[in-house]
Amino acid sequence: MYDSFSEDYDRFVNWPSRLSAEMPFIQQQLQSVRRARSAVTHVLDAACGTGMHAIALAKSGFTVAGADLSWGMIQKARLNAQEEEMDVRFEAAGFGGLENVFGRETFDSLLCLGNSLPHILSTEALATTLADFAACLRPGGLLLVQNRNFDAVLAQQERWMEPQTHHEGDVERVFVRFYDFRPDDLLNFNILTLRREGQASWTQSAVETLLRPLRQVELAQALTVAGFREMTWYGDMAGAPYEPDSSGNLIVSAIKKR
């Protein structure tokens, strides 16, 4: 899905708005570790997509690397870093393979944003992924995970998400996201792209992938088994408290035990 969607991803996301809303919270989390322990200097953005969070952190003075399983996303991330004249290492690497690429206990913080962790489709693979995250972090390092709040999605059967629009010259795009609820407890995550140029007819394309809706209780248990402590839960990237029935996001910060 993400290789084929990589060219449109930076059109789909309103990056100026998103970074303006999210970067203060991310930097606050990094600063909290700095105050409590030692300075956070090295950050890994796992599932970095087109690299915009990593590039923003590099602009703020952090030494940053990014990883994504999608080669298309990594190519786009490298182009974005080049355009911004920022030195960020981007590597094609998926969950479970990060330590092999970046080394053991290399980072002070690891970010997993954008509802990436639910792409892990089994309990066993989740355990492997979180163990890999822990291996990449130094003792006392910070893990920050941002998922959709699937406790609310499942309880309310929330199928549709807010459409996103993008205008570029006389080309208009509309991105429509929705879930199909499957009998095996997985979700089909679909993105329908509508495109037209000028007054021409609309064209349509669609991509899809599988997600495993990750609930808070399962994530908390898996983090504990992987060696993470001091978990704090948030409902959005502004730091609001997590409300299982109503929060849009399930966000957790956790510390790797020393």
N, C-alpha and C positions, 0 to 999 in steps of 0.2 A: 504493500500500500504506500509506504512512505517514500520509496524510490520514485514512484510515479507521481506522487503529490509534491515532491520537493520543489519543483519550479513554481508552484502556486502557493507554497506555504507562507512565504513572506507577504503575499497579497492577502491571504486568509487572516493572518494575525495583524492587528493594528499595533505595531511594535512601539511607536512613541507613547501611545496610551497605556499599553501593558507595562512597559518598563517604568514609566512614571508612577504607576500604581504599585508595582511589585518590588522594585529595587530598594526602596526605603526599608521595607520589612526584611528583605534578605540581608541587607547590610546590618540592620539591627541585630539579627540573629548571629551573624559573624562577630559583631562587636561584643555581644554578650559572652561569647566564649573567650574572646580576647581579655575582657575584664576579669573573668573568673579564673582563667588559667594563663595561657601565654598567647602571644599574638598569632592570629590566623593570617597566614601569608599564601599558602598553597591550596587551591580549590579545584576540585574535579566536578564538572557538570556532566553527569551520566545521563544518557538520552538527551543530548544537547540540541537535537534538531538542527536548525540552521545557525546556531551558535550565538544568538543575540544576547542571552543572559551572560554567557561567558565573556563576550566582548565588552559588555557593560561593566562587568567586574574588573576586567583588565584595565579599562579606562580609569577605574577607581584605585588602581595601584596593586591589585592582587596578581599573583602568578597563577594563571588559570590554564587548565586543559579541558578539552571536551571530548566526549565519546558518544557514538551513536551506531546502532547496528546497520542503519541505512547508509549505504555508500553515497546515494544521491544527496542526502542531507549533509553529509560530511563535505562533499564537494562544494555545496552551497555555503556551508559555514566557513570554509577556507576562503572562498571568494569574498564573503562579507568581511572577514578579518582583514583581508588584503585591501579592500576598499576603505576600511576605517584606519588602515596603517597600524594595526595592533598585532602584537606577537602572541598568538594563542595557538597552542598545539591541539590539533583536532585529529582524532584517530577513529577508524571504523572498528568498533568493538562493542559487543553486546553484553548484557547482564551475565555474570558468571565468568566472563573473560577479561575483566578490567585489570585484575592483579597481574595477569600474564603480560599485559601491554605496558602498564604504568609502574609496576613494582609494588612491593609490600611496604605498608606504612609510609606512603609517600605524601599524603595529603592531610591538611588540618581540617578540611571540611569537604563533604561530598553532597551535592545537590541532585535530587531526582524529581524534576518538576514536570508540569504539563500532563498529569494523568498517565505517566509512563509505566509505573509499576504494575497496573492492571493488565498490561500485555503479557505478564507472566501467567501461564495458564494452569499451573498445578501447585499444590502445597509444597511438593518436593523442589520444584524449580524456584519458588519463592524463598525457601530456606537457602538454596545455593546462591541466589542473588544477594540476599542480605549478608551471608557469610563473605561473599566477594566484596561487598561494600565495606564491611568491617576490616577485611584484610588490607584494603587500600588506605584506611584511615590510621593515623597515629593514635596511640592511647590518649583518651580525653578528647578525641576529635568529634566534630559535629556532623550529624546526618540530618538533612532537611528534605522531607518528602511532601509533595503536593499531589493529591489525588482528588477526583470527584468524590463527593459524599454518596457512596453507593448504598449506605443504609437508607437514606431518603429516596434515592432513585428507585430502589427495589420496593420499598414500602408503598410508594405512590405511583409506581409503574410509569415513571417519567421517561417518555420515549423521545421527545423532541427537545432540541436545544435552540437557543436564539440564533437566527440566521446572521451571517456576516456578509457585508457587501464591500466591494472595492471598485473604484473608478481609476482608470489609467488612460489618459487621452480620451478617445471616443469608445474605449472598450469597457464594458460593465460586466462585473462578475457578482454572482450571488452564491454563497456557500451554505448549504443546508445539511445539518448533522442530525442523525437520529439513530436510535438503537432498535434492533430486533431482539426480543426476549426469546431465548432458545430453551428447549426442554432439558438440555444438559447443564443448565445453570450458567452457561456462558452467554455473552452478548455479541451480536454482530454490530460493530460500529461502522456506520456508513457516512460518507461525505458525498453529497450530490453537488456538482458544480454546474451552474447555469452561466452561459457566456453569450454575449452578443456585442457586435461591433456596429456602432451607429444605430441605424434603424433596421438592420438586418434581423433575420429570425434568430431566436435563441437556439443555442446548441447545448447539449447536455452530456455530462460524463460522470461516472460514479466510481468510487473506490471503497473497499471495505476491509476490515480486519477483525479478528476475534479479541475480545476482552474478557477477563475474569473479574467480576465485580468484587472488589476487596473491601470487606467490612472492617470497622474499627477494631473489634475484638480479635479478629484473626491477625491483623497487622500488629497489634500490641503484643500478642503472644509470640509471633515470629521474630519481632525485634528483640524481645527478651531472650529467646533461645540463641539468637545471633550475637548476644553480648552487649546489647545497648541498654542504657539506663536513663534516668532523669527525663522521661518523655513528657513533653508539653504539647497539647492538642489545640489546634486553631481551626476556625471555620472559614477563613478567607485569608488572602495575602495582604490584608491590612492588620491582621493580628486579632480579629474578633474571636471570642470564645467559640469552641465547637459545640453545636447543637445538633444531635443526631437526626432530629426530625425536620430541620429546616436549613441547616448550613449548606451552602453550595459546594464547598470544598471540605475535604478531610486532610488536614495538614499536621504533620508531627515533626518536632525537633527532638532529637535523641542524641545522647552522648555515648561514645564507645567507652566501655569500662577500661580503667587503667590496669 
